[in-house]
Amino acid sequence: MTDQPLSAVATSTDHEVVISRVYNAPRELVFNAWTDPEQLKRWWAPMDCTTPYCTVDLRVGGLFLFCMRRPDGLEFWTRGIYQEILFPERLVFLESLADNTGKKMDPAELGFSAQFPSESLVTVTFTALGSKTRVELRHTVPSTTAEREQMVQGWCEMFDKLGDIL
C-alpha cells in the first residue's frame, strides 16, 4: 500500500501498551480482518511465526482461541473471551494463556515470569478516517512484566503483517 507507515506506533504507560496505525482500507474491512479466523491466520503472529489454528465465536462471552507457532516448532496457545463487540467500531476481550482446548493456563507453569498477567484486557478501536482506518490497541500489561517489550514488538510486527494483507 502506498502512504502506509512502515510500522505501528507504540507508546506505553505504567499499566498498558498502546499501539496505533492508520491503514489505507475501509473500517469494515479492517474490523473483519480482526474477526475472521481465516484472515487472522494470515497475520495474527509476529514475524517468522505462524498461526496454524484460530477459531472465533464472535459474541459477547464467545471464545477467541489461537495457536502461535515459532520457527523452532514451539507453540503458544492463547484465548480471548469477548467482553464487547461493536461492529465496526470496537472489540474488547480478556486475553490469557491457554491449552489447545481453550482452558486458561497459569503463565508461571508455562515458563513465563511471575509478573506475567494471568489475564489482561485488550481493547481495539477502529476509527474511520474517510477511506482509511485508524486502529488503536490498548493492552493492559504492567510495566513490571519482563516480557512486555517482546509483547510490544510482537504487536507491532502483527500490525505490519495486517497492513500487508489489507
C-alpha positions in Angstrom: 0.0 0.0 0.0 1.3 3.4 -0.8 1.4 6.0 2.0 1.3 3.3 4.7 3.7 3.9 7.6 6.4 1.2 7.8 5.5 0.3 11.3 2.9 0.7 14.0 3.4 3.4 16.6 3.8 2.1 20.2 3.5 4.1 23.4 3.0 2.9 26.9 2.0 3.8 30.5 2.7 2.0 33.7 -0.3 -0.2 33.1 -0.9 -0.5 29.4 0.7 -0.7 26.0 -0.9 1.5 23.3 -0.3 0.7 19.6 -1.9 2.5 16.7 -1.6 2.5 12.9 -3.6 4.0 10.0 -4.4 1.6 7.2 -5.4 2.6 3.7 -8.6 0.4 3.9 -12.2 1.0 5.0 -13.1 0.4 8.6 -15.4 -2.6 7.9 -12.6 -4.4 6.0 -10.2 -3.8 8.8 -12.7 -4.9 11.5 -13.3 -8.1 9.6 -9.6 -8.9 9.5 -9.7 -8.9 13.3 -12.7 -11.2 13.5 -12.5 -13.7 10.6 -10.4 -16.8 11.5 -9.0 -17.3 8.0 -7.8 -13.8 7.8 -6.4 -13.9 11.4 -4.3 -17.0 10.4 -2.6 -14.8 7.8 -1.4 -12.1 10.2 -2.0 -12.9 13.9 1.6 -13.8 14.9 4.9 -11.9 15.0 7.3 -12.1 12.0 8.7 -15.6 11.4 5.8 -17.1 13.4 2.6 -18.6 12.1 -0.9 -19.1 13.3 -1.9 -22.7 12.4 -5.1 -22.7 14.4 -7.7 -20.0 15.1 -11.4 -20.0 16.0 -13.6 -17.1 16.7 -17.0 -17.2 18.4 -17.9 -13.6 17.7 -20.4 -12.8 20.5 -20.1 -11.4 24.0 -18.8 -14.3 26.1 -17.6 -16.1 23.0 -14.1 -17.7 22.8 -11.3 -16.5 20.5 -8.7 -19.3 20.6 -5.5 -19.3 18.6 -2.1 -21.0 18.4 1.1 -19.2 17.6 4.0 -21.4 16.3 7.6 -20.2 16.4 10.0 -21.3 13.7 11.5 -23.9 16.1 8.1 -25.5 16.4 7.3 -24.3 19.9 3.6 -23.4 20.2 1.8 -20.9 22.4 -1.9 -21.2 22.8 -3.9 -18.1 23.9 -7.5 -17.4 24.3 -9.7 -14.3 24.4 -13.2 -14.0 25.9 -15.1 -11.3 24.2 -16.4 -8.6 26.6 -17.7 -6.1 24.0 -18.3 -6.2 20.2 -19.5 -3.1 18.5 -19.3 -3.6 14.7 -17.3 -2.0 13.1 -16.0 0.3 15.9 -14.7 -1.7 18.9 -13.6 -5.1 20.2 -12.8 -5.8 23.8 -11.6 -9.2 25.1 -9.9 -10.7 28.1 -6.7 -12.5 27.0 -5.0 -15.3 28.8 -2.7 -18.2 28.0 -4.5 -21.4 27.4 -4.1 -25.0 26.3 -5.4 -26.3 23.0 -8.9 -26.8 24.3 -9.2 -23.2 25.5 -8.7 -23.9 29.2 -7.0 -21.0 30.9 -3.4 -21.8 32.0 -1.1 -20.3 34.7 1.7 -18.3 32.9 4.3 -19.5 35.5 3.5 -23.1 34.7 4.3 -22.3 31.0 7.7 -20.7 31.8 6.6 -17.1 31.9 7.8 -14.6 34.5 6.0 -14.2 37.9 4.8 -10.8 36.7 3.2 -12.0 33.5 -0.5 -11.3 33.9 -2.8 -14.3 34.2 -5.4 -12.2 32.3 -5.2 -8.9 30.5 -7.7 -6.6 28.8 -7.3 -5.9 25.1 -9.3 -3.0 23.6 -9.2 -2.3 19.9 -10.9 0.7 18.4 -11.4 1.3 14.7 -11.8 4.9 13.6 -12.9 5.8 10.1 -10.8 8.5 8.5 -12.5 8.8 5.2 -11.5 5.8 3.2 -8.7 4.9 5.8 -9.0 3.4 9.2 -7.0 4.1 12.4 -6.7 1.1 14.6 -5.7 1.7 18.2 -4.9 -1.2 20.5 -4.8 -0.9 24.3 -3.4 -3.9 26.1 -3.2 -3.9 29.9 0.3 -5.1 30.7 2.1 -3.8 33.8 5.5 -2.2 33.2 7.0 -4.7 35.6 6.2 -7.6 33.2 9.6 -9.0 32.0 8.1 -10.0 28.6 6.5 -6.6 28.0 9.0 -5.4 25.3 8.6 -8.7 23.5 4.8 -8.2 23.5 5.1 -4.7 22.1 7.5 -5.9 19.4 5.1 -8.8 18.6 2.1 -6.5 18.3 4.0 -4.1 16.1 5.0 -6.9 13.8 1.5 -8.2 13.7 0.2 -4.7 12.8 2.7 -4.7 9.9 1.6 -8.1 8.7 -2.0 -6.9 8.8 -1.1 -3.9 6.6 0.4 -6.4 4.1 -2.9 -8.3 3.7 -5.2 -5.3 3.6 
